[in-house]
Amino acid sequence: MGHYLLTGAAGFIASRVADMLLAEGHSVVGIDNLNDAYDVRLKHWRLERLQAQPGFSFHPADISNFEGLMEICPPGERFDAVINLAARAGVRASVENPWAFVDTNMTGTLNLLELCKRRQVGKFVLASTSSIYGADAPQPTPEEADSSRPLQPYAASKKGAEALCHSYHYLEGIDVTIFRYFTVYGPAGRPDMVMFRFTQWIAEGRPVRLNGDGQQSRGFTYLDDIARGTIAGLKPLGYEIINLGGHETITINEMIAVLEELIGKPAEVTYQPLHRADMLSNWANVDKARRLLGWAPQVPLAEGMQRLVEWYMAERSWASQVLTP
């Protein structure tokens, strides 16, 4: 069985990756600084579920602190891989505080790569983002599409992290898999993401604040599909950048209509100007993931949205109070 260092362990994607690894009998050392980038109640909910499982240990730490990381990972502890899913995420938030994004996404990645070098960890997995493709990406977007013109500091910081990964692959021989995730959704998701926010607002009869006219589209990807793909990327691949994304696209207006039906309430939509940091569409070409990993998204959008709404209703006593920007 494997022994893995997983950063961002209380986060949306990382907590599900940890769940799946633990279910397979692996051991996971989780790191998370439990910052307040979004409502920490979600992070504590996820973390408590992990801490109840055998094989999981946790350290409250910040990956931008190199000395702290080295103390958590003493020379005698051998990891099969470092899975770096810790991130400052969110295109709009990065415009307000770009320094936090550079600290976590670039300096944090550098620290973990240096940890791999010094502790002789041969495999590194990095979570990147579809936002890296910018404004004029072909649809569906292949990995070869231009990513040199990011629209916001979030995407720019992930581009920098990818470049650091390549330098350590080249110089140190570290096997690196970089995943560019496309609009992940599911139970206990990030409250700054549209699917969680709109579910809460419709269920609680609050105004649905919609940026733009709702014709912008997304290739939503269910959480379990993303976690499966991430784990599949733990095998030796050399240096690869791989899209993980949904096979179904939907406009925001269509998404609202589906949520209305699932929740059984109409949405009170208020329209606001489109944010300049937002992309108008994204849709992943996942041919490479299929070829290298044997991966394809499995959860249909309608089923995934139903699972999200069912989770929300089951946890409504506290989920209804989660702060949504």
C-alpha positions in Angstrom: 0.0 0.0 0.0 1.1 3.6 -0.7 2.0 6.3 1.7 1.0 9.8 0.5 1.5 13.4 1.5 -1.6 15.3 0.5 -1.9 19.1 0.8 -5.1 21.0 1.1 -6.5 18.0 2.8 -9.6 19.8 4.2 -10.3 21.2 0.7 -13.1 20.2 -1.6 -11.1 18.0 -4.1 -8.3 16.9 -1.7 -10.7 15.5 0.9 -12.4 13.3 -1.7 -9.0 12.1 -3.0 -8.1 11.2 0.6 -11.4 9.4 1.0 -10.7 7.2 -2.0 -7.0 6.5 -1.1 -8.0 5.5 2.4 -10.7 3.3 1.1 -8.1 1.5 -1.0 -6.0 0.8 2.1 -3.4 3.5 1.6 -2.2 5.9 4.3 -2.4 9.7 3.9 -0.7 12.5 5.8 -2.8 15.6 5.3 -1.7 19.2 5.5 -4.0 22.2 5.5 -3.7 25.7 7.0 -7.5 25.9 7.3 -7.5 29.5 6.1 -10.6 31.7 5.9 -10.5 32.1 2.1 -14.1 30.7 2.4 -16.3 29.6 5.2 -14.2 27.3 7.4 -17.3 25.3 8.5 -17.0 23.4 5.2 -13.4 22.6 5.8 -14.0 21.4 9.3 -16.9 19.2 8.1 -14.7 17.5 5.6 -11.7 17.2 7.9 -13.8 15.6 10.7 -14.9 12.9 8.3 -11.3 12.1 7.3 -10.0 12.1 10.9 -12.5 9.4 11.8 -10.9 7.0 9.3 -7.9 4.7 10.0 -4.7 5.6 8.0 -5.2 9.3 8.1 -3.1 11.8 10.1 -3.3 15.6 9.9 -1.0 18.6 10.4 -2.3 22.2 10.5 0.4 23.8 8.4 0.9 26.3 5.6 2.8 25.1 2.5 4.3 28.5 2.0 6.4 27.9 5.2 9.3 25.7 4.1 10.8 25.1 7.5 7.4 23.9 8.8 7.0 21.5 5.9 10.4 19.9 6.6 9.5 19.4 10.2 6.3 17.6 9.2 8.3 15.4 6.8 11.4 14.2 8.7 14.2 12.4 6.8 13.1 8.9 7.9 9.5 9.2 6.5 9.2 7.9 3.0 6.3 9.1 0.8 5.4 7.4 -2.5 4.1 10.8 -3.8 3.3 14.3 -2.9 -0.1 15.4 -4.1 -0.3 19.1 -4.0 -4.0 20.1 -4.0 -3.6 23.1 -1.7 -4.4 26.3 -3.5 -5.7 29.7 -3.3 -8.5 29.4 -5.9 -11.0 31.7 -7.5 -10.6 34.1 -10.3 -12.3 37.1 -8.7 -10.6 36.8 -5.3 -7.2 36.8 -7.0 -7.9 40.3 -8.3 -8.5 41.5 -4.8 -5.5 39.8 -3.1 -3.0 38.5 -5.7 -0.2 38.2 -3.1 -2.0 35.3 -1.3 -2.3 33.5 -4.6 1.4 33.8 -5.3 2.3 32.7 -1.7 0.3 29.5 -1.8 0.2 28.6 -5.5 3.8 29.4 -6.4 5.9 29.6 -3.3 4.0 26.7 -1.8 4.6 24.6 -4.9 8.3 25.5 -4.9 8.6 24.4 -1.3 6.9 21.1 -2.0 9.1 20.4 -5.0 12.2 21.2 -2.9 10.8 18.8 -0.2 10.6 16.1 -2.9 14.2 16.8 -3.9 15.6 16.6 -0.3 13.4 13.7 0.8 13.8 11.8 -2.4 10.1 11.6 -3.3 10.0 10.6 -6.9 6.3 11.6 -7.8 4.6 14.9 -7.7 1.0 15.7 -8.6 -0.2 19.3 -9.0 -3.7 20.7 -9.3 -3.8 23.4 -11.9 -6.8 25.0 -13.6 -8.7 25.4 -16.8 -8.6 29.2 -16.2 -5.1 29.0 -17.5 -6.3 28.9 -21.1 -7.5 32.5 -21.2 -10.1 34.2 -23.4 -9.8 32.6 -26.8 -9.3 28.9 -26.2 -10.7 26.5 -28.8 -13.7 24.4 -27.7 -13.2 21.7 -26.5 -9.8 22.8 -25.3 -6.8 20.6 -25.7 -3.7 20.8 -23.5 -1.7 22.3 -26.4 -3.9 25.4 -26.5 -2.2 28.6 -25.7 -1.9 29.3 -21.9 0.6 32.2 -22.1 -2.0 34.9 -21.6 -3.9 34.4 -18.3 -6.7 36.7 -17.5 -6.2 37.0 -13.7 -3.5 36.4 -11.0 -5.1 33.1 -10.1 -4.4 31.6 -13.5 -1.0 33.4 -13.7 0.0 31.8 -10.4 -0.9 28.4 -11.6 1.0 28.9 -14.8 4.1 29.8 -12.7 3.6 26.6 -10.6 3.5 24.5 -13.7 6.8 26.1 -14.9 8.4 25.3 -11.5 7.3 21.7 -11.8 8.9 21.4 -15.2 12.2 22.8 -13.9 12.3 20.2 -11.1 11.4 17.5 -13.5 14.2 18.5 -15.8 16.9 19.1 -13.1 15.9 16.5 -10.5 14.1 13.8 -12.5 10.9 14.1 -10.4 8.0 12.5 -12.2 5.3 15.2 -12.5 1.6 15.0 -13.4 -0.3 18.3 -13.6 -4.0 18.3 -13.8 -6.0 21.2 -15.2 -9.4 20.9 -13.6 -12.5 22.2 -15.3 -15.3 23.6 -13.0 -15.6 21.0 -10.3 -18.9 20.6 -8.4 -20.5 18.2 -5.9 -21.4 17.8 -2.2 -19.6 20.1 0.2 -18.3 22.2 -2.6 -16.6 25.6 -2.4 -19.2 28.2 -1.6 -17.6 30.7 -4.0 -18.4 28.3 -6.9 -21.7 28.9 -8.8 -23.2 25.5 -8.2 -23.1 25.7 -4.4 -24.1 29.3 -4.2 -27.1 28.9 -6.5 -28.3 25.8 -4.7 -28.2 27.6 -1.4 -29.8 30.8 -2.7 -32.7 29.0 -4.5 -33.3 26.6 -1.6 -33.4 29.5 0.9 -35.4 31.9 -1.3 -32.6 34.3 -1.6 -31.9 36.4 -4.7 -29.7 34.6 -7.2 -27.1 37.1 -8.2 -26.1 36.3 -11.8 -23.1 38.0 -13.4 -23.8 38.5 -17.1 -26.8 37.3 -19.1 -26.4 33.6 -18.1 -25.5 32.5 -21.6 -21.9 31.8 -20.5 -21.3 28.0 -20.4 -19.2 25.6 -18.3 -18.2 22.0 -18.7 -18.9 21.0 -15.1 -17.1 18.0 -13.7 -18.4 15.9 -10.8 -16.1 15.6 -7.8 -15.7 11.8 -7.8 -14.6 11.9 -11.4 -12.0 14.5 -10.6 -10.7 12.5 -7.6 -10.5 9.2 -9.7 -8.5 10.9 -12.4 -6.2 12.5 -9.8 -5.4 9.1 -8.3 -4.9 7.6 -11.7 -2.2 10.2 -12.3 0.0 8.8 -9.5 1.5 6.3 -11.9 4.8 7.2 -13.6 4.2 9.5 -16.6 7.4 11.6 -16.9 6.1 15.1 -17.2 2.5 15.5 -18.3 -0.2 18.2 -18.3 -3.6 16.6 -18.4 -7.1 18.1 -18.6 -9.8 16.6 -16.4 -13.2 17.9 -17.3 -16.8 17.1 -17.9 -18.3 15.7 -21.0 -21.4 17.8 -20.8 -21.6 21.6 -21.1 -24.4 23.7 -19.9 -25.2 27.4 -19.8 -25.7 29.1 -16.4 -29.3 29.8 -17.3 -29.9 26.1 -18.1 -28.2 25.2 -14.8 -30.5 27.5 -12.9 -33.5 25.8 -14.5 -32.3 22.3 -13.5 -31.7 23.5 -9.9 -35.2 25.0 -9.8 -36.7 21.6 -10.7 -34.5 19.6 -8.3 -35.1 21.9 -5.4 -38.8 22.6 -6.2 -38.6 26.3 -6.0 -38.3 29.1 -8.5 -35.1 31.3 -8.6 -35.4 35.0 -8.1 -32.6 36.1 -10.5 -31.0 39.5 -10.3 -28.6 40.3 -13.2 -25.3 42.0 -12.6 -22.5 43.0 -15.0 -20.2 40.3 -16.2 -16.9 40.3 -14.2 -13.9 40.9 -16.4 -12.0 38.1 -14.7 -14.6 35.5 -15.7 -14.2 33.3 -18.8 -17.2 33.1 -21.1 -16.9 29.3 -21.6 -14.9 26.3 -20.8 -15.0 22.8 -22.1 -12.3 20.2 -21.8 -10.8 18.0 -24.5 -10.0 14.9 -22.4 -8.5 12.7 -25.1 -5.2 12.7 -23.4 -6.6 11.6 -20.0 -8.4 8.8 -21.8 -5.2 7.7 -23.6 -2.7 8.0 -20.7 -5.0 7.2 -17.7 -7.9 5.2 -19.2 -10.0 8.0 -17.6 -13.3 9.4 -18.7 -16.0 11.3 -16.7 -18.7 8.9 -15.5 -21.2 10.9 -13.6 -23.9 12.5 -15.8 -24.5 16.2 -15.0 -28.2 15.6 -14.0 -27.2 12.9 -11.5 -24.3 14.9 -10.1 -26.6 17.9 -9.5 -29.1 15.7 -7.8 -26.5 14.4 -5.5 -25.4 17.9 -4.6 -29.0 19.0 -3.9 -29.6 15.9 -1.8 -26.4 16.6 0.2 -27.4 20.2 0.7 -30.9 19.3 2.0 -29.4 16.7 4.4 -27.0 19.2 5.8 -29.2 22.2 5.4 -29.3 23.1 9.2 -25.7 24.4 8.9 -25.1 24.5 5.1 -27.8 27.2 4.8 -25.6 29.4 7.0 -22.4 29.0 5.0 -21.3 32.4 3.7 -21.4 32.7 0.0 -19.7 35.7 -1.8 
